[in-house]
Amino acid sequence: MKKILLIMALSVMALSVMALSVHAQPVKFYLSNYNSTNDEMHTWAWADETGALKETAIGDAAAILRNAINYAVANGMPFSADCRTYLVNGHQPFLILNSSVGFPPSVGMKFEFDNCLILSRPVDGGDAFILDSSETMVLKFEGGEVLYRGYGCAFRLHPQLSTTTDSFTGINLARIDFGQVTVQPASPGDVTYGQPTPNACGIEMDPSSGSFFGNVFTTGQADCKLNCANTIRVKNPSSTTVFRNNKFNGGMIASATQSTIQIGEYIPGQPLPTGIYGNIWEFGSIDPNVAGADGFNSWANGDTLIAGSVGGNVQIWRTIVWEPGATNNAYRVGIFGPSNSGTTNGIVDAGTTNHQM
């Protein structure tokens, strides 16, 4: 009898826990008060999974956004940021971040930013968003824009710390939608927050400390307006890490002073890049829009590039560059823009067995 009662009690407890989990809400970050005259004075807030208000901030919301994300990860709760609360005369409020916001190591987490017009201008010139290790992460920036003004990157994916559940260092099987990403100079009134430098970028993926495998990345538009080295770039893996079997889907990828998309890099005194292979790069258009820049520059092996067009109205340096050591890469491009490389369609191939599909 006691055993039956114990089983019944445990069953009730289990049902209670299930009921709580069903009714628990995501950790929510939201606009709690709209200032119709000053974008610097909106009030932002976040609430835990029970709906209890945790913190508010006026103007710069970076600190409470970090706290909300960290709380969600520590408690295994989904995270939702909804910036649509107030729309006055069609005006979308800026979510202002005056310092970097990081995503700590996580497993199976979901983060959603819905219709957020984000102005990131870190006072130290740092990155807008920094992603550490993750497995099966879902991260979405939908319906808004990340407008970045600084010396680093709008998004820097650099796994360095291990996840707590299985001591994994890297980014594995993630689905990340960057939405619309714009890097542009600060306005005269924002000079305190710095100007993009020749090494600034839109999206950087750095596998030097942890591997990237089986991820799907998406962006509708990524654009470096001025003085950006690359709009999208992949840093070199180490001798023990790889960047492989990932897919990047993009609409319009534009601008950059060196190359719009840079896959691997040459570093004097170091071996040629290895460990980048089996990835798919698919874009509507790749347009440096800067004379003397490359469209797509790669040190990879066995990658596939598909693009509607590479280059545009501005005569660029080279459209596609396969660097020494780049082997067995395939490409299909609909339209090539003008270049001054002196080669067919502006393609320069210093690698081996790279071919058109």
Residue frames relative to the residue before (quaternion, step in Angstrom):
aa qw qx qy qz dx dy dz
M 1.0000 0.0000 0.0000 0.0000 0.00 0.00 0.00
K 0.6569 0.5041 -0.3109 0.4666 3.56 0.93 -0.94
K 0.6379 0.5339 -0.3299 0.4464 3.55 1.04 -0.81
I 0.6406 0.5211 -0.3189 0.4652 3.57 1.03 -0.84
L 0.6580 0.5088 -0.3099 0.4605 3.58 0.95 -0.91
L 0.6358 0.5289 -0.3278 0.4568 3.57 1.03 -0.80
I 0.6488 0.5112 -0.3142 0.4680 3.58 0.95 -0.88
M 0.6475 0.5155 -0.3180 0.4625 3.60 1.00 -0.86
A 0.6523 0.5181 -0.3146 0.4550 3.57 0.97 -0.88
L 0.6593 0.5008 -0.3069 0.4694 3.57 0.97 -0.85
S 0.6288 0.5388 -0.3303 0.4529 3.57 1.07 -0.74
V 0.6427 0.5151 -0.3135 0.4726 3.57 1.01 -0.86
M 0.6479 0.5143 -0.3161 0.4645 3.55 0.98 -0.87
A 0.6528 0.5155 -0.3182 0.4549 3.58 0.94 -0.83
L 0.6514 0.5061 -0.3110 0.4720 3.57 1.01 -0.86
S 0.6304 0.5335 -0.3335 0.4547 3.57 1.04 -0.75
V 0.6505 0.5031 -0.3125 0.4755 3.57 0.98 -0.87
M 0.6452 0.5148 -0.3231 0.4630 3.58 0.98 -0.84
A 0.6445 0.5207 -0.3263 0.4550 3.58 0.98 -0.81
L 0.6489 0.5162 -0.3181 0.4597 3.55 0.98 -0.82
S 0.6715 0.5011 -0.3039 0.4535 3.57 0.96 -0.88
V 0.6239 0.5409 -0.3394 0.4505 3.58 1.10 -0.73
H 0.7610 0.3918 -0.2001 0.4768 3.59 0.92 -0.94
A 0.4925 0.6554 -0.4438 0.3617 3.61 1.22 -0.17
Q 0.3233 -0.7496 0.5534 0.1655 3.55 -0.99 0.90
P 0.5896 -0.5323 0.4374 0.4216 3.59 -1.22 0.24
V 0.5482 -0.5142 0.5126 0.4151 3.52 -1.30 0.20
K 0.1363 -0.8403 0.5242 0.0216 3.58 -0.59 1.16
F 0.1251 -0.7396 0.6591 0.0546 3.51 -1.07 0.96
Y 0.1098 0.8316 -0.5260 0.1401 3.59 -0.66 1.02
L 0.5166 -0.5950 0.5173 0.3338 3.53 -1.39 0.27
S 0.1683 -0.8314 0.5247 0.0714 3.58 -0.48 1.16
N 0.8016 0.0330 -0.0347 0.5960 3.59 1.16 -0.40
Y 0.2566 -0.7856 0.5532 0.1044 3.53 -0.77 1.13
N 0.1973 -0.7559 0.6127 0.1196 3.57 -0.93 0.94
S 0.3340 -0.8084 0.4556 0.1651 3.56 -0.36 1.26
T 0.7381 0.4226 -0.2298 0.4730 3.60 1.18 -0.33
N 0.8114 0.1784 -0.0601 0.5534 3.59 1.15 -0.45
D 0.3530 -0.7587 0.5125 0.1927 3.58 -0.51 1.20
E 0.6182 0.5613 -0.3401 0.4326 3.57 1.21 -0.37
M 0.7421 0.4377 -0.2010 0.4663 3.59 1.25 -0.28
H 0.3405 0.7114 -0.5363 0.3006 3.59 1.11 0.52
T 0.3267 -0.7268 0.5689 0.2035 3.57 -1.19 0.59
W 0.1192 -0.7904 0.6005 0.0225 3.53 -0.80 1.11
A 0.0652 -0.8057 0.5886 -0.0047 3.57 -1.14 0.62
W 0.0972 -0.7690 0.6164 0.1388 3.52 -1.32 0.13
A 0.1931 -0.7693 0.6043 0.0757 3.51 -1.22 0.71
D 0.4940 -0.6580 0.4784 0.3069 3.55 -1.14 0.63
E 0.7601 -0.4140 0.2595 0.4283 3.57 -1.33 -0.01
T 0.6461 0.4921 -0.3295 0.4814 3.62 1.23 -0.26
G 0.5582 -0.6038 0.3861 0.4180 3.58 1.27 -0.21
A 0.4814 0.6768 -0.4349 0.3480 3.58 1.27 -0.01
L 0.4580 -0.6855 0.5005 0.2643 3.57 -0.86 1.00
K 0.2034 -0.8063 0.5485 0.0874 3.56 -0.83 1.01
E 0.8054 -0.1113 0.1208 0.5695 3.60 0.79 -0.99
T 0.1182 -0.7503 0.6394 0.1192 3.54 -1.33 0.35
A 0.0477 -0.7765 0.6269 0.0423 3.55 -1.28 0.36
I 0.2755 -0.7363 0.5958 0.1642 3.56 -1.10 0.73
G 0.8114 0.1854 -0.1637 0.5295 3.57 -0.80 1.02
D 0.8336 0.0557 0.0079 0.5494 3.57 -0.51 -1.20
A 0.0898 -0.8376 0.5389 0.0014 3.58 -0.53 1.21
A 0.3283 0.7879 -0.4832 0.1951 3.61 1.22 0.16
A 0.6749 0.5200 -0.3142 0.4188 3.59 0.82 -0.96
I 0.7200 0.4232 -0.2779 0.4746 3.61 0.79 -0.90
L 0.5855 0.5465 -0.3824 0.4607 3.60 1.15 -0.47
R 0.6330 0.5129 -0.3288 0.4775 3.59 0.99 -0.77
N 0.6576 0.5180 -0.3131 0.4486 3.58 0.92 -0.88
A 0.6563 0.5145 -0.3111 0.4558 3.57 0.98 -0.85
I 0.6565 0.4998 -0.3075 0.4740 3.59 0.95 -0.86
N 0.6640 0.5039 -0.3086 0.4583 3.58 0.89 -0.89
Y 0.6312 0.5248 -0.3294 0.4666 3.58 1.03 -0.78
A 0.6546 0.5192 -0.3192 0.4472 3.58 0.90 -0.92
V 0.6719 0.4883 -0.2994 0.4696 3.59 0.92 -0.89
A 0.6684 0.5163 -0.3087 0.4375 3.59 0.87 -0.93
N 0.7700 0.3414 -0.1763 0.5093 3.58 1.09 -0.70
G 0.4757 -0.7121 0.4187 0.3022 3.58 1.25 0.18
M 0.4658 0.6782 -0.4379 0.3624 3.58 1.11 0.69
P 0.5075 -0.6115 0.4900 0.3584 3.61 -1.06 0.58
F 0.2763 -0.7589 0.5733 0.1379 3.55 -1.22 0.58
S 0.0200 -0.8018 0.5970 -0.0207 3.56 -0.95 0.91
A 0.0721 -0.7653 0.6386 0.0360 3.57 -0.91 0.97
D 0.0416 -0.8037 0.5932 -0.0202 3.57 -0.60 1.16
C 0.1067 -0.8292 0.5483 0.0197 3.56 -0.46 1.22
R 0.5135 0.6716 -0.4060 0.3471 3.60 1.22 0.25
T 0.3523 0.7872 -0.4684 0.1919 3.58 1.26 -0.07
Y 0.7988 0.1366 -0.0569 0.5831 3.55 0.97 -0.86
L 0.0834 0.7384 -0.6663 0.0621 3.52 -0.98 0.98
V 0.0162 -0.8193 0.5713 -0.0469 3.57 -0.28 1.27
N 0.8312 -0.0874 0.0067 0.5490 3.56 -0.59 1.20
G 0.6987 -0.4893 0.2579 0.4537 3.54 1.04 0.81
H 0.5237 0.6452 -0.4135 0.3722 3.60 1.24 0.02
Q 0.2378 -0.7643 0.5877 0.1178 3.53 -0.82 1.07
P 0.3913 -0.7450 0.4810 0.2460 3.62 -0.62 1.01
F 0.4402 -0.6682 0.5344 0.2723 3.55 -1.14 0.70
L 0.2400 -0.6906 0.6612 0.1680 3.50 -1.15 0.81
I 0.1560 -0.8384 0.5206 0.0422 3.57 -0.26 1.29
L 0.0486 -0.7834 0.6193 -0.0201 3.54 -0.87 1.07
N 0.1318 -0.8274 0.5447 0.0378 3.57 -0.46 1.22
S 0.7375 0.2183 -0.2217 0.5994 3.57 1.24 0.46
S 0.6613 -0.5315 0.3596 0.3884 3.57 -1.27 0.40
V 0.2056 -0.7479 0.6189 0.1239 3.55 -1.22 0.60
G 0.1517 -0.8251 0.5425 0.0437 3.56 -0.72 1.10
F 0.2704 -0.7014 0.6313 0.1905 3.52 -1.32 0.48
P 0.3116 -0.7832 0.5043 0.1875 3.63 -0.40 1.17
P 0.7044 -0.4366 0.3193 0.4597 3.61 -1.23 0.21
S 0.0809 0.8096 -0.5717 0.1055 3.56 -0.90 0.92
V 0.2090 -0.7411 0.6232 0.1368 3.53 -1.34 0.35
G 0.8701 0.0697 -0.0628 0.4839 3.57 -0.87 0.99
M 0.4184 0.7234 -0.4603 0.2997 3.60 1.15 0.49
K 0.1891 -0.7565 0.6165 0.1090 3.53 -1.29 0.58
F 0.0162 -0.7850 0.6183 -0.0353 3.56 -0.82 1.08
E 0.0143 -0.8074 0.5895 -0.0215 3.57 -0.82 0.99
F 0.0880 -0.7497 0.6549 0.0362 3.55 -1.00 0.97
D 0.1040 -0.8380 0.5356 -0.0106 3.54 -0.36 1.29
N 0.8558 -0.0964 0.0182 0.5079 3.57 -0.68 1.21
C 0.3687 0.7288 -0.4946 0.2973 3.58 0.96 0.86
L 0.1936 -0.7470 0.6294 0.0916 3.54 -0.80 1.08
I 0.0543 -0.8579 0.5091 -0.0420 3.54 0.02 1.37
L 0.1067 -0.7614 0.6379 0.0442 3.56 -0.89 1.02
S 0.0378 -0.8073 0.5880 -0.0323 3.56 -0.36 1.30
R 0.1240 0.7815 -0.5950 0.1408 3.57 -0.68 1.13
P 0.1138 -0.8427 0.5228 0.0596 3.62 0.56 1.14
V 0.4997 -0.6860 0.4444 0.2868 3.55 -0.85 0.99
D 0.6969 0.4282 -0.2769 0.5043 3.60 1.17 -0.47
G 0.5418 -0.6448 0.3860 0.3763 3.58 1.29 0.14
G 0.4226 0.7467 -0.4329 0.2765 3.60 1.28 0.12
D 0.7240 -0.4242 0.3226 0.4381 3.54 -1.36 -0.12
A 0.5408 -0.5899 0.4774 0.3628 3.55 -1.28 0.32
F 0.8024 -0.0111 0.0593 0.5938 3.60 0.68 -1.14
I 0.1152 -0.7844 0.6089 0.0256 3.56 -0.99 0.95
L 0.1349 -0.8038 0.5777 0.0453 3.58 -0.72 1.09
D 0.2290 -0.7547 0.6024 0.1226 3.55 -0.90 1.02
S 0.8112 -0.2832 0.1832 0.4777 3.60 -1.26 -0.27
S 0.1097 0.7822 -0.6099 0.0644 3.54 -1.13 0.66
E 0.1484 -0.7353 0.6515 0.1135 3.50 -1.32 0.51
T 0.8589 0.0011 -0.0539 0.5093 3.56 -0.97 1.00
M 0.2452 0.7740 -0.5386 0.2250 3.59 0.98 0.82
V 0.1214 -0.7193 0.6732 0.1210 3.54 -1.28 0.55
L 0.0616 0.7824 -0.6126 0.0936 3.56 -0.69 1.14
K 0.0206 0.8229 -0.5633 0.0716 3.57 -0.64 1.14
F 0.0699 -0.7211 0.6878 0.0452 3.51 -1.09 0.92
E 0.0662 0.8439 -0.5207 0.1114 3.57 -0.08 1.30
G 0.8566 0.2048 -0.1385 0.4528 3.54 -1.09 0.80
G 0.7218 0.3825 -0.2526 0.5185 3.60 1.21 0.13
E 0.3780 -0.6972 0.5490 0.2639 3.55 -1.13 -0.67
V 0.2415 -0.7090 0.6377 0.1796 3.53 -1.21 0.63
L 0.0803 -0.7897 0.6082 -0.0111 3.55 -0.48 1.27
Y 0.0661 -0.8482 0.5247 -0.0298 3.56 -0.35 1.28
R 0.0242 -0.7678 0.6402 -0.0118 3.53 -1.03 0.93
G 0.4617 0.6713 -0.4684 0.3418 3.56 -0.27 1.20
Y 0.6328 -0.5559 0.4030 0.3579 3.54 -1.31 -0.19
G 0.6936 0.4809 -0.2659 0.4658 3.62 1.21 -0.33
C 0.6662 -0.4502 0.3798 0.4574 3.56 -0.76 -1.10
A 0.5650 -0.5735 0.4622 0.3717 3.54 -1.20 0.52
F 0.7731 0.0387 -0.0177 0.6329 3.59 1.04 -0.84
R 0.0128 -0.7703 0.6376 0.0040 3.55 -0.89 0.98
L 0.1306 -0.7766 0.6151 0.0388 3.57 -0.59 1.21
H 0.2005 0.7884 -0.5425 0.2094 3.57 -0.21 1.27
P 0.1308 -0.8142 0.5617 0.0662 3.61 0.09 1.23
Q 0.0128 0.8116 -0.5809 0.0605 3.55 -0.76 1.13
L 0.7426 0.3315 -0.1877 0.5508 3.56 1.05 -0.83
S 0.4769 -0.6846 0.4767 0.2768 3.57 -1.13 0.64
T 0.5343 -0.5782 0.4963 0.3658 3.55 -1.25 0.45
T 0.5333 -0.6667 0.4260 0.2994 3.56 -1.08 0.72
T 0.6554 0.5526 -0.3233 0.4006 3.61 1.09 -0.61
D 0.8394 0.0454 0.0021 0.5416 3.59 0.89 -0.83
S 0.4849 -0.7074 0.4152 0.3033 3.59 1.22 0.48
F 0.3458 0.7323 -0.5032 0.3016 3.57 0.98 0.88
T 0.1065 -0.7735 0.6225 0.0535 3.56 -0.98 0.92
G 0.5820 0.5356 -0.4271 0.4382 3.55 -0.49 1.21
I 0.3734 -0.6683 0.5719 0.2948 3.55 -1.31 -0.26
N 0.0007 0.8405 -0.5267 0.1272 3.50 -0.42 1.34
L 0.8696 -0.0100 -0.0074 0.4937 3.59 -0.91 1.00
A 0.3492 0.7332 -0.5046 0.2932 3.59 1.00 0.82
R 0.1873 -0.7195 0.6498 0.1579 3.54 -1.34 0.39
I 0.0496 0.8239 -0.5541 0.1079 3.55 -0.33 1.28
D 0.0939 -0.7717 0.6289 0.0129 3.55 -0.78 1.14
F 0.2458 -0.8080 0.5232 0.1142 3.57 -0.40 1.25
G 0.3985 -0.7193 0.4819 0.3027 3.59 1.21 -0.21
Q 0.6994 -0.3759 0.3359 0.5066 3.55 -0.93 -0.96
V 0.0852 -0.8089 0.5816 -0.0141 3.56 -0.74 1.12
T 0.0237 0.7978 -0.6000 0.0539 3.57 -0.79 1.04
V 0.0922 -0.7513 0.6519 0.0460 3.54 -0.94 0.99
Q 0.1384 0.8028 -0.5637 0.1366 3.56 -0.65 1.08
P 0.6405 -0.5265 0.3739 0.4156 3.58 -1.22 0.37
A 0.5217 -0.5994 0.4977 0.3475 3.54 -1.20 0.50
S 0.5070 -0.6197 0.4976 0.3336 3.55 -1.20 0.51
P 0.7024 -0.4740 0.2990 0.4388 3.63 -1.16 0.38
G 0.6844 0.4895 -0.2966 0.4517 3.58 1.02 -0.66
D 0.7100 0.4464 -0.2453 0.4863 3.57 1.28 -0.24
V 0.2864 0.8017 -0.4965 0.1696 3.60 1.19 0.30
T 0.5347 0.6228 -0.4082 0.3996 3.60 1.18 -0.46
Y 0.7212 0.4683 -0.2412 0.4500 3.54 1.06 -0.75
G 0.5947 -0.6411 0.3411 0.3449 3.56 1.24 0.22
Q 0.3514 -0.7067 0.5799 0.2022 3.51 -1.33 0.42
P 0.5597 -0.5680 0.4598 0.3907 3.60 -1.11 0.50
T 0.2730 -0.7677 0.5634 0.1365 3.57 -1.00 0.83
P 0.7066 -0.4693 0.2971 0.4384 3.61 -1.19 0.21
N 0.7098 0.4198 -0.2836 0.4894 3.64 1.14 -0.24
A 0.4160 0.7050 -0.4757 0.3219 3.58 1.24 0.14
C 0.0790 -0.8060 0.5859 0.0284 3.58 -1.20 0.47
G 0.5480 -0.5913 0.4744 0.3536 3.51 -1.34 0.19
I 0.7981 -0.0483 0.1012 0.5920 3.57 0.59 -1.22
E 0.0198 -0.7980 0.6022 -0.0118 3.57 -0.76 1.05
M 0.1214 -0.7638 0.6319 0.0507 3.56 -1.01 0.93
D 0.0714 -0.8354 0.5436 -0.0390 3.56 -0.45 1.27
P 0.0783 -0.8310 0.5504 0.0201 3.62 -0.26 1.24
S 0.3227 0.7889 -0.4830 0.2007 3.61 1.17 0.35
S 0.7722 0.3076 -0.1735 0.5282 3.61 1.14 -0.55
G 0.8018 0.0643 -0.0268 0.5935 3.60 1.23 -0.31
S 0.5095 -0.6886 0.4336 0.2798 3.58 -0.99 0.83
F 0.2598 -0.6988 0.6416 0.1807 3.54 -1.38 0.46
F 0.1134 0.8077 -0.5672 0.1142 3.58 -0.72 1.03
G 0.8848 0.0813 -0.0523 0.4557 3.55 -1.02 0.91
N 0.4360 0.7022 -0.4592 0.3256 3.59 1.11 0.60
V 0.2216 -0.7325 0.6234 0.1600 3.55 -1.28 0.46
F 0.0720 -0.7931 0.6048 -0.0095 3.54 -0.68 1.19
T 0.0582 -0.8030 0.5930 -0.0112 3.57 -1.03 0.84
T 0.1161 0.7530 -0.6475 0.0184 3.52 -1.21 0.61
G 0.4438 -0.6859 0.5061 0.2764 3.57 -0.97 0.81
Q 0.7749 -0.0990 0.0999 0.6163 3.54 1.00 -0.94
A 0.0053 0.7604 -0.6494 0.0056 3.53 -1.04 0.86
D 0.0456 0.8263 -0.5470 0.1261 3.54 -0.63 1.18
C 0.1482 -0.7503 0.6390 0.0819 3.56 -0.88 1.02
K 0.3272 -0.8135 0.4490 0.1720 3.55 -0.23 1.28
L 0.8169 -0.0728 0.1013 0.5631 3.58 0.91 -0.82
N 0.8787 0.0907 -0.0599 0.4649 3.54 -1.13 0.80
C 0.4498 0.6370 -0.4980 0.3794 3.59 1.01 0.78
A 0.4639 -0.6648 0.5008 0.3033 3.57 -0.96 0.80
N 0.8108 -0.0349 0.0932 0.5768 3.58 0.79 -1.08
T 0.4181 -0.6721 0.5436 0.2792 3.55 -1.13 0.62
I 0.7601 0.0276 -0.0179 0.6489 3.58 1.09 -0.80
R 0.1213 0.8019 -0.5823 0.0562 3.59 -0.92 0.79
V 0.2370 -0.7235 0.6336 0.1376 3.49 -1.33 0.62
K 0.3268 -0.7391 0.5580 0.1888 3.57 -0.76 1.04
N 0.6331 -0.5527 0.3801 0.3863 3.56 -1.25 0.29
P 0.4342 -0.6411 0.5559 0.3024 3.60 -1.09 0.66
S 0.4963 -0.6011 0.5167 0.3541 3.53 -1.31 0.21
S 0.7080 -0.4318 0.3241 0.4552 3.59 -1.26 -0.16
T 0.7469 0.3782 -0.2076 0.5060 3.61 1.22 -0.35
T 0.6987 0.4182 -0.2704 0.5136 3.61 1.24 0.04
V 0.1896 -0.7752 0.5933 0.1056 3.56 -1.29 0.36
F 0.1864 -0.6938 0.6717 0.1809 3.49 -1.44 0.18
R 0.2652 0.8067 -0.4741 0.2328 3.58 0.01 1.27
N 0.8567 0.1712 -0.1313 0.4685 3.52 -1.33 0.56
N 0.4212 0.6563 -0.5001 0.3765 3.54 0.97 0.93
K 0.2083 -0.7646 0.5944 0.1365 3.57 -1.24 0.40
F 0.0832 -0.7789 0.6208 0.0315 3.56 -0.96 0.92
N 0.0923 -0.7837 0.6141 0.0128 3.55 -0.73 1.16
G 0.0885 0.8151 -0.5673 0.0775 3.58 -0.80 0.93
G 0.4495 -0.6534 0.5342 0.2926 3.52 -1.26 0.44
M 0.8014 -0.1036 0.1231 0.5761 3.57 -0.16 -1.31
I 0.0586 -0.7709 0.6343 -0.0035 3.57 -0.71 1.15
A 0.0403 0.8666 -0.4849 0.1110 3.56 -0.26 1.25
S 0.8462 0.2582 -0.2116 0.4154 3.45 -1.49 0.45
A 0.3879 0.6629 -0.5920 0.2442 3.55 -1.44 0.16
T 0.4134 -0.7367 0.4885 0.2183 3.56 -1.01 0.84
Q 0.7326 0.3673 -0.2321 0.5240 3.63 1.16 -0.48
S 0.7238 -0.2812 0.1886 0.6012 3.60 0.67 -1.10
T 0.5290 -0.6457 0.4403 0.3307 3.55 -0.93 0.88
I 0.7773 0.0767 -0.0355 0.6234 3.58 0.98 -0.87
Q 0.0477 -0.8063 0.5887 -0.0310 3.57 -0.69 1.14
I 0.0781 -0.8017 0.5926 -0.0034 3.57 -0.56 1.21
G 0.7989 0.0066 -0.0632 0.5981 3.57 -0.16 1.30
E 0.1246 -0.8002 0.5840 0.0549 3.58 -1.25 0.32
Y 0.4363 -0.6660 0.5398 0.2734 3.52 -1.23 0.54
I 0.0520 -0.7814 0.6218 0.0002 3.57 -0.83 1.03
P 0.4395 -0.7186 0.4636 0.2749 3.61 -0.48 1.13
G 0.8065 0.2681 -0.2196 0.4791 3.53 -1.02 0.91
Q 0.6955 0.4106 -0.2766 0.5207 3.59 1.28 -0.02
P 0.6204 -0.5414 0.3938 0.4084 3.63 -1.17 0.44
L 0.6093 -0.5341 0.4246 0.4040 3.55 -1.23 0.42
P 0.6054 -0.5950 0.3804 0.3671 3.61 -1.04 0.73
T 0.0104 0.7553 -0.6553 0.0072 3.55 -1.12 0.80
G 0.6805 0.5254 -0.3381 0.3828 3.57 -1.27 0.05
I 0.6153 0.4651 -0.3727 0.5159 3.59 1.26 0.31
Y 0.3195 0.7649 -0.4974 0.2559 3.61 -0.32 1.16
G 0.8242 0.3009 -0.2061 0.4332 3.52 -1.34 0.44
N 0.4895 0.6647 -0.4314 0.3640 3.60 1.17 0.50
I 0.2747 -0.7414 0.5897 0.1648 3.57 -1.24 0.50
W 0.0837 -0.7776 0.6231 0.0059 3.56 -0.87 1.07
E 0.0628 0.8180 -0.5619 0.1063 3.58 -0.47 1.21
F 0.0763 0.8190 -0.5551 0.1238 3.57 -0.55 1.22
G 0.5316 -0.5939 0.4935 0.3481 3.52 -1.25 0.47
S 0.7879 -0.1295 0.1080 0.5923 3.56 0.88 -0.96
I 0.1433 -0.7343 0.6574 0.0902 3.52 -1.27 0.65
D 0.1249 0.8231 -0.5342 0.1466 3.57 -0.33 1.20
P 0.2995 -0.7760 0.5253 0.1796 3.62 -0.27 1.19
N 0.1514 -0.8305 0.5188 0.1345 3.57 1.11 -0.75
V 0.6577 0.4284 -0.3055 0.5390 3.57 1.23 0.50
A 0.4382 -0.6855 0.5121 0.2751 3.59 -0.79 0.99
G 0.7868 0.3121 -0.2329 0.4788 3.57 -0.96 0.88
A 0.6271 0.5245 -0.3429 0.4627 3.61 1.25 0.04
D 0.4302 -0.6597 0.5489 0.2800 3.56 -1.32 0.36
G 0.4784 -0.6337 0.5183 0.3177 3.53 -1.27 0.40
F 0.7936 -0.0505 0.1130 0.5957 3.56 0.53 -1.26
N 0.0034 -0.8060 0.5889 -0.0588 3.59 -0.60 1.16
S 0.0571 0.8522 -0.5088 0.1081 3.59 -0.53 1.14
W 0.2145 -0.7400 0.6282 0.1084 3.50 -1.27 0.77
A 0.4274 0.7592 -0.4141 0.2637 3.59 1.29 0.17
N 0.3012 -0.7097 0.6026 0.2060 3.53 -1.42 0.08
G 0.8624 0.0985 -0.0765 0.4906 3.55 -0.89 0.95
D 0.4084 0.6880 -0.4936 0.3408 3.59 1.11 0.61
T 0.2620 -0.7399 0.5957 0.1705 3.56 -1.33 0.32
L 0.1064 -0.7760 0.6205 0.0386 3.57 -0.91 1.00
I 0.0109 0.7631 -0.6454 0.0332 3.55 -0.92 1.02
A 0.1295 0.8010 -0.5719 0.1203 3.59 -0.71 1.05
G 0.5080 -0.6333 0.4929 0.3130 3.53 -1.10 0.73
S 0.7801 -0.1117 0.0842 0.6097 3.55 1.07 -0.81
V 0.1275 -0.7398 0.6527 0.1022 3.53 -1.29 0.53
G 0.7501 0.2432 -0.2286 0.5709 3.55 -0.55 1.18
G 0.1542 -0.7929 0.5847 0.0751 3.55 -1.28 0.31
N 0.8187 -0.2129 0.1677 0.5062 3.56 -0.90 -0.91
V 0.6644 0.4821 -0.3013 0.4853 3.59 1.14 -0.61
Q 0.4224 -0.6940 0.5182 0.2672 3.59 -0.91 0.90
I 0.1593 -0.8092 0.5629 0.0544 3.56 -0.42 1.26
W 0.6640 -0.4945 0.3614 0.4289 3.59 -1.27 -0.03
R 0.7879 -0.1266 0.1417 0.5858 3.57 0.59 -1.20
T 0.4456 -0.6989 0.4866 0.2759 3.60 -1.04 0.72
I 0.7872 -0.0058 0.0466 0.6149 3.59 0.78 -1.10
V 0.0586 -0.7894 0.6109 0.0121 3.56 -0.94 0.92
W 0.1174 -0.7393 0.6597 0.0667 3.55 -0.86 1.06
E 0.2854 -0.8043 0.5031 0.1364 3.55 -0.37 1.26
P 0.6841 -0.4579 0.3392 0.4554 3.64 -1.21 0.25
G 0.7583 0.3188 -0.2616 0.5048 3.55 -0.83 1.00
A 0.5515 0.5748 -0.4061 0.4478 3.60 1.24 -0.27
T 0.0054 0.8446 -0.5271 0.0935 3.56 -0.50 1.21
N 0.8786 0.0740 -0.0547 0.4686 3.53 -1.17 0.82
N 0.3470 0.7030 -0.5326 0.3190 3.57 0.97 0.88
A 0.2187 -0.7756 0.5817 0.1108 3.57 -1.13 0.70
Y 0.0308 -0.8083 0.5879 0.0115 3.57 -1.10 0.63
R 0.0327 -0.7527 0.6563 0.0414 3.51 -1.31 0.53
V 0.0240 0.8040 -0.5876 0.0881 3.57 -0.60 1.19
G 0.4334 -0.7188 0.4838 0.2479 3.57 -0.90 0.92
I 0.8133 0.0124 0.0625 0.5783 3.57 0.74 -1.11
F 0.1918 -0.7549 0.6163 0.1164 3.55 -1.03 0.86
G 0.3505 -0.7239 0.5562 0.2090 3.56 -0.97 0.88
P 0.6883 -0.4880 0.3358 0.4187 3.59 -1.29 0.12
S 0.0044 0.7796 -0.6262 0.0138 3.55 -1.13 0.72
N 0.3593 -0.7352 0.5277 0.2277 3.56 -1.23 0.30
S 0.3271 0.7745 -0.4824 0.2460 3.59 1.18 0.56
G 0.3995 -0.7292 0.4665 0.3017 3.56 1.19 -0.49
T 0.6269 0.5142 -0.3411 0.4756 3.60 1.24 0.20
T 0.6700 -0.4956 0.3619 0.4178 3.56 -1.26 0.33
N 0.8514 -0.0155 -0.0583 0.5211 3.55 -0.77 1.16
G 0.5915 -0.6111 0.3607 0.3829 3.60 1.21 0.36
I 0.4777 0.6715 -0.4377 0.3596 3.60 1.26 0.31
V 0.0889 -0.7717 0.6289 0.0336 3.55 -0.96 0.94
D 0.0464 -0.8168 0.5744 -0.0281 3.58 -0.61 1.17
A 0.0172 -0.7969 0.6027 -0.0383 3.55 -0.43 1.28
G 0.5782 0.5906 -0.3642 0.4291 3.57 1.33 0.15
T 0.5409 -0.6171 0.4783 0.3129 3.55 -1.22 -0.58
T 0.8744 0.0036 -0.0460 0.4830 3.56 -1.05 0.96
N 0.3250 0.6893 -0.5649 0.3163 3.57 0.92 0.86
H 0.0171 -0.8548 0.5117 -0.0843 3.58 -0.76 0.96
Q 0.4834 -0.6351 0.5209 0.3026 3.50 -1.32 0.45
M 0.4090 -0.7138 0.5124 0.2462 3.56 -0.96 0.83
